[in-house]
Amino acid sequence: MMVLITYDVSTQTLGGIKRLRMVAKECESHAQRVQKSVFEADLDWSSFMKLKSSLLKIIDMKNDSIRFYYLGNNWKRKVEHYGAKETYDPEGTLIV
């Protein structure tokens, strides 16, 4: 299932800067960055729930926000991309 993850972490304090790095690092380990604070995650439900739980433990609920958009399995017809930065196909061939 495809999930779009967006976040806004307050960087007014050193703790906020640290949280921002932690959120980004956690997302990078499970999802593809498509914009600075936007990630696409193509995960099974249990993997997504683990990621979500980790992210919710990192953020400060009073100062930060995180959103999860559930695009499901038929996500390709729900996403359009225009402009810079070529898009990728998470179901396509992976070259390592």
Beta strands, then each sheet from edge to edge (+ up, - down):
strand 1: 2-8
strand 2: 32-35
strand 3: 38-42
strand 4: 65-72
sheet 1: 2+ 3- 1+ 4-
end
